[in-house]
Amino acid sequence: MPSTTGKPIIEIPVVNVSEVVVSTDMGEGAMIKLETEADADLWLVLSPTVLVQLEVMLARAAQEQAKKVPRQ
């Protein structure tokens, strides 16, 4: 996928989402731990605004996927 910001993109295959920590403080957002095939795992630190953006994007992606998957 090409970059929309002009910045380089680094692809890191993720093999598992191992932890999600959502703060009870509305101003802190969340952290998501992703396990990779590489020598290091990732902790994504999301502000509350970015967390909401991610939730919206995932909901839209799920809706689009549901349209393409045949009902059983």
C-alpha positions in Angstrom: 0.0 0.0 0.0 1.5 3.4 -0.9 2.1 6.0 1.7 -0.4 8.9 1.8 2.0 11.0 3.9 5.1 10.5 1.8 6.9 8.8 4.6 8.4 5.3 4.2 6.3 2.4 5.3 7.7 -0.5 7.2 5.8 -3.8 6.9 6.0 -5.9 10.1 4.0 -9.2 10.0 2.0 -9.5 13.2 1.3 -13.1 14.4 -0.8 -12.3 17.5 -2.5 -9.5 19.4 -1.5 -10.5 22.9 -2.7 -7.6 25.1 -4.9 -4.6 25.0 -4.9 -2.1 27.9 -7.5 0.6 27.8 -7.1 3.2 30.5 -9.9 4.1 32.8 -8.7 7.7 32.5 -10.5 9.1 29.5 -7.4 11.2 28.7 -5.0 8.4 28.4 -6.2 6.2 25.5 -4.9 2.6 25.1 -1.9 0.4 24.5 -2.0 -2.6 22.2 0.8 -5.3 22.3 1.4 -7.0 18.9 3.6 -10.1 18.7 5.7 -10.2 15.5 7.9 -12.7 13.7 10.9 -10.4 14.2 13.2 -10.1 17.2 10.9 -7.5 18.9 7.2 -7.1 19.6 5.4 -3.8 19.4 3.5 -1.8 21.9 1.2 0.7 20.1 0.4 3.7 22.3 -2.8 5.3 21.1 -4.2 8.6 22.3 -8.0 8.7 22.9 -8.5 10.4 19.6 -6.5 7.8 17.7 -8.2 5.0 19.6 -11.6 6.4 18.4 -10.3 6.7 14.8 -9.1 3.1 14.9 -12.4 1.9 16.3 -14.3 3.6 13.5 -12.0 2.3 10.8 -12.3 -1.3 12.1 -16.1 -1.0 12.3 -16.2 0.2 8.7 -13.8 -2.6 7.6 -16.0 -5.2 9.3 -19.1 -3.8 7.6 -17.4 -4.0 4.2 -16.1 -7.5 4.8 -19.6 -8.6 5.9 -21.0 -7.4 2.6 -18.5 -9.7 0.7 -18.7 -12.8 2.9 -21.6 -15.1 1.9 -24.2 -15.7 4.6 -24.5 -19.2 5.9 
